[in-house]
């Protein structure tokens, strides 16, 4: 599945023909345009942070899609099966510092038109391509659909695409809100183990768990075991509760005898699915 000049998917055979035609039509002027692209890339990256942090795309005006669908295409090979995605180079590089460095970096040849992502999931990359051309991440309807979305969020972090990270987090958040449920422990552990503290998805997951545990009559056994093993997660949950800025009247005071006596009463263990 690939992208054509209209921003729509292109079949594999169409992509091969399209690529062959462009290699003849644009090989001569590509090197002339490269310096212009690098200058444009430099101006677009001004104001962004270094060291692998996210690009602050939300702080600059968004270019219309038609200005990013130029003739130059690149091939991205995804997964162990090397599924090929034929994408617009300027569109891809405009939104991602990672791909700007890949295709526009000084150490790269001007003829570099392919890149492999063998460790990425093809389905999640398909969601990325959908977002790239539509700026939309659909809200899942079933819990099993969250897996590819979480991988999409990890892609956004690795490729420094802040808007994609925000949009993916919002889709996951809406799922939990619409279904009146909370993240499973396995989902939280996966996100926590593969993201930086600044990750929007990580923040949303931790804050949701904080609310879940605060409202639950007791801490489920599997959560208790996990929190004892992962001190950092426990601290982050405490921080999330602290950030609620509750008034003293909203928090039980164990120094009061009536509250202390009530807290010592045994609670019924609730069954909670993970």
C-alpha positions in Angstrom: 0.0 0.0 0.0 1.4 3.3 -1.0 0.7 7.0 -1.5 0.2 8.8 -4.8 0.4 12.4 -5.8 -3.2 13.0 -4.7 -2.5 11.7 -1.2 -4.4 8.4 -1.9 -3.1 4.9 -1.5 -1.2 3.5 -4.5 -1.0 -0.2 -5.3 2.4 -2.0 -5.3 2.5 -2.3 -9.1 1.5 1.3 -9.5 4.3 2.3 -7.2 6.9 0.5 -9.2 5.8 2.1 -12.4 5.6 5.5 -10.7 9.0 5.1 -9.3 10.6 4.1 -12.6 9.1 7.1 -14.4 10.2 9.6 -11.8 13.8 8.2 -11.7 14.0 9.2 -15.4 12.2 12.5 -15.1 13.7 13.9 -12.0 17.2 12.5 -11.6 18.7 15.5 -13.3 17.0 18.2 -11.3 17.0 16.5 -7.9 20.5 17.5 -7.1 19.6 21.1 -8.0 16.6 21.1 -5.7 18.4 19.4 -2.8 20.1 22.6 -1.6 16.7 24.3 -1.6 15.2 21.4 0.4 18.0 21.6 2.9 17.5 25.3 3.3 13.8 24.8 3.8 14.4 22.0 6.2 16.8 24.1 8.3 14.2 26.9 8.6 11.5 24.5 9.6 13.6 22.9 12.3 14.5 26.3 13.9 13.0 26.4 17.4 12.9 22.7 17.8 14.9 20.9 20.5 17.8 18.5 19.9 18.8 15.2 21.4 15.9 13.2 20.0 13.2 15.3 21.5 9.9 16.0 19.7 9.6 18.5 17.0 7.3 21.4 18.1 5.1 21.2 15.0 2.2 22.8 16.9 4.2 26.0 17.3 4.5 26.7 13.6 1.8 27.2 10.9 0.8 24.0 9.2 1.6 23.8 5.5 -1.4 22.7 3.3 -1.2 19.2 2.0 -1.0 20.2 -1.6 2.3 22.1 -1.0 3.9 18.9 0.4 2.8 16.5 -2.4 5.8 17.1 -4.7 7.0 14.7 -7.4 9.9 13.3 -5.4 9.0 10.0 -3.7 10.8 7.6 -1.3 10.4 4.0 -0.4 10.1 2.9 3.2 10.5 -0.9 3.8 8.7 -2.0 7.0 8.8 -5.1 9.1 10.6 -8.4 8.7 8.7 -8.9 5.4 10.0 -5.5 4.1 6.6 -4.3 3.0 7.2 -1.3 0.7 5.4 2.0 1.2 5.9 4.6 -1.6 5.5 8.1 0.1 6.0 11.7 -0.7 9.4 12.7 0.5 8.6 16.3 1.3 5.5 15.4 3.2 7.3 12.8 5.3 10.3 15.0 6.0 8.2 18.0 6.8 6.6 16.3 9.7 9.5 14.3 11.1 13.0 15.4 12.2 14.0 11.7 12.1 13.2 11.4 8.3 14.6 14.9 7.6 18.0 13.6 8.9 17.5 10.3 7.0 16.9 11.9 3.6 18.3 15.4 3.9 21.2 14.9 6.2 24.6 16.1 5.0 26.1 12.6 5.2 23.4 11.3 2.9 23.7 11.0 -0.8 21.2 13.1 -2.8 20.2 9.8 -4.5 19.1 8.2 -1.2 15.4 7.3 -1.8 14.9 4.2 0.4 15.0 3.4 4.0 14.3 0.3 6.1 12.4 -0.1 9.3 12.6 -3.8 10.0 11.7 -3.5 13.7 8.4 -1.7 13.1 5.0 -3.2 12.7 3.4 -2.9 9.3 -0.1 -2.4 10.6 1.0 0.5 12.9 3.0 2.0 10.1 -0.2 1.9 8.0 -1.9 4.0 10.7 1.0 6.4 10.5 0.6 6.7 6.7 -3.1 7.3 7.2 -2.3 10.1 9.7 0.4 11.5 7.4 -2.1 12.1 4.6 -5.3 12.9 6.6 -4.1 14.2 10.0 -6.6 11.8 11.6 -6.3 8.9 14.1 -9.5 7.0 14.4 -10.8 6.2 17.9 -10.8 2.4 18.4 -14.0 0.5 19.1 -12.4 -2.6 20.8 -9.6 -3.0 23.3 -7.7 -5.3 21.0 -7.3 -2.4 18.6 -5.2 -0.4 21.1 -2.0 -2.4 20.5 -1.3 -0.9 17.1 -2.2 2.5 18.4 0.3 2.2 21.2 3.0 1.2 18.7 2.0 4.3 16.7 2.6 6.4 19.7 6.0 4.9 20.1 6.8 5.7 16.5 5.7 9.3 17.1 8.2 9.5 20.0 11.0 7.9 18.1 10.5 10.0 14.9 9.9 13.3 16.8 6.4 13.9 15.6 4.7 15.8 18.5 1.3 16.2 16.7 1.1 12.5 15.9 1.9 11.7 19.6 -0.9 14.0 20.8 -3.4 12.7 18.2 -2.7 9.1 19.1 -3.0 9.7 22.8 -6.3 11.5 22.3 -7.7 8.6 20.3 -6.7 6.2 23.1 -8.0 8.5 25.8 -11.4 8.8 24.0 -11.6 5.0 23.8 -11.3 4.7 27.6 -13.7 7.5 28.2 -16.3 6.2 25.8 -16.2 2.7 27.3 -15.9 4.0 30.9 -12.9 1.8 31.5 -9.2 2.1 32.5 -6.0 0.8 31.0 -5.0 -2.8 31.6 -1.8 -3.3 33.6 -0.2 -4.9 30.6 -0.9 -1.8 28.5 0.5 0.5 31.1 3.7 -1.6 31.5 4.3 -1.7 27.8 4.0 2.0 27.4 6.0 2.7 30.6 8.8 0.5 29.5 9.1 2.0 26.0 8.6 5.7 26.5 10.4 8.7 28.0 8.8 10.5 31.0 7.7 13.3 28.6 5.5 11.0 26.5 1.9 12.2 26.3 0.7 8.6 26.2 2.6 7.7 29.3 1.2 10.7 31.1 -2.4 9.8 30.2 -1.9 6.2 31.2 -0.4 7.0 34.6 -3.0 9.6 35.4 -5.8 7.2 34.4 -4.4 4.5 36.7 -4.0 7.0 39.5 -7.7 7.7 39.3 -8.6 4.1 39.0 -6.7 3.1 42.1 -7.9 6.1 44.1 -11.6 5.3 43.3 -11.2 1.5 43.8 -12.2 0.0 47.1 -9.0 -1.9 47.3 -5.8 -2.2 45.2 -6.2 -5.3 42.9 -3.6 -8.0 43.6 -1.9 -7.8 40.2 -1.6 -4.0 40.5 -0.2 -4.3 44.1 2.5 -6.8 42.9 3.4 -4.5 39.9 3.7 -1.4 42.0 5.9 -3.1 44.5 8.3 -4.2 41.7 8.2 -0.9 39.8 9.0 2.0 42.2 9.2 4.6 39.5 5.6 3.8 38.4 4.5 4.0 42.0 6.1 7.4 42.4 4.6 8.7 39.2 1.2 7.7 40.3 1.7 9.5 43.6 2.8 12.6 41.6 -0.3 12.4 39.5 -2.5 12.4 42.6 -0.5 15.3 44.0 -1.1 17.2 40.8 -4.9 17.0 41.4 -4.3 19.7 44.1 -7.1 18.4 46.3 -8.3 20.5 49.2 -7.8 19.1 52.7 -11.5 18.6 53.0 -11.5 16.2 50.1 -8.8 13.9 51.7 -9.6 11.6 54.6 -7.6 12.5 57.8 -6.4 9.3 59.6 -5.7 11.4 62.7 -9.4 11.6 63.2 -10.6 8.6 65.2 -13.8 8.0 63.1 -11.8 8.0 59.9 -9.1 5.8 61.3 -11.7 3.3 62.6 -13.5 3.2 59.2 -10.2 2.7 57.4 -9.3 -0.3 59.5 -12.5 -2.2 58.6 -11.8 -5.1 56.2 -12.7 -4.4 52.6 -14.2 -6.9 50.2 -11.7 -7.9 47.5 -13.1 -7.0 44.0 -12.3 -9.0 40.9 -10.5 -6.9 38.3 -9.7 -8.1 34.9 -6.3 -7.2 33.5 
